Amino acid sequence: MTTALRIAYLPLTDSAVLAVAREKGFAEEEGITLDLVRTTSWATLRDRLAFGQVQAAHMLAPLAIAVTLGLSQQPAPLSAPYKLNVNGNMLVMAKEFAQALDPDVAARLDDPLGTAHDFAAAIGLWKRKPVIGVVHRFSSHSLMSRYWLASAGVDPDRDVLLRVVPPSLTVEAMRAGEIDGFIAGEPWGSAAVDAGLAEAVAIGERIWQRGVEKVLAFRTPWLEENPHVVDGLIRALARAAAWCDEPANHEALAHLLSQPHFVDQPADLIQRALSGRITARADMPSLDMPDFMLFSREATPFPWRSQALWLYSQMVRWKMVEHTPENAAKAGAVFRPDIFRRALAESNVPIPGASMKVEGAVATPLAVGSKRGELTLGPDRFFDGRVFDPERIEDFLASF
């Protein structure tokens, strides 16, 4: 007997694990028939989950927290027991705007702090207050770009205009002159570069080396009522994620995602993020960024509660929510390492022994305690050298 499961997703390269879980049979082997529901905007995806049209969703991590905290039009308690990826975002700006930045694009991307200051100076030279597309107010993209801009004294609520644009509409919005640039998950930044509309200005992996991105989100009551289905899906996703991270599979994965019912973009465009070969400007060779997007290695899927609390801290910083002990507890509890551990208890997946860590403290690969096997965490530094102790949120907020 199989269980039918409807999961909403957006056409993005980081939906790969869900696509592979279905197309390669990993979900079916767990007795699950996946119905992947293609959705255009994060607001629509949120509503589909909140109203029960789907049982789970490929969701922006901060959006899952915001919905749980009641900051959304449709508040609902959500749980995220699995991270679908880390990294994968790129900020691109109109070529004319980028002329005010370091002409050496590789150096520009390698020095986020210096580029933020160049960006601040370029704002004053631009023909208007720059309009930057973000895919949702409660997105990692939005929070990371705010964090990055503010490091150079830019007030993201005053000095630029952040406009919400669904990912798949960003390139056309640039072409129409409605926005001057955008930050989004791949392949949309690469599509804007290839179209000759934009250049890369910053990438998520250089702002936060292991920045949390999309999660698998459930309505909490449904998750608690269906433990066997949830556990089976997590096992299927863990196998799919390992398949996605294998370099030998990247070409086949890119072709899979290029199909109209998934991302519907050229396979060679999609493969850039998978293989970490990024074209930052149309007239230059690709740049080698092996950590541009991760699915499985280094415990990528593990839902660290400290990462949920970092996202919450940024929401507090930008006055999206009031900081209270109750709100912090709710935000941290959205990520569910307990469910992850339960689902994979009999597998060979290395599982961290802790549920929280000091974010930004790992400068080089670090071997850590694991329930089984060897586990090495990759560097997770923030570009400005800050560290985030989830036990000291007030001190972190006061440091800005």
Disulfide bonds with the S-S distance in Angstrom:
none
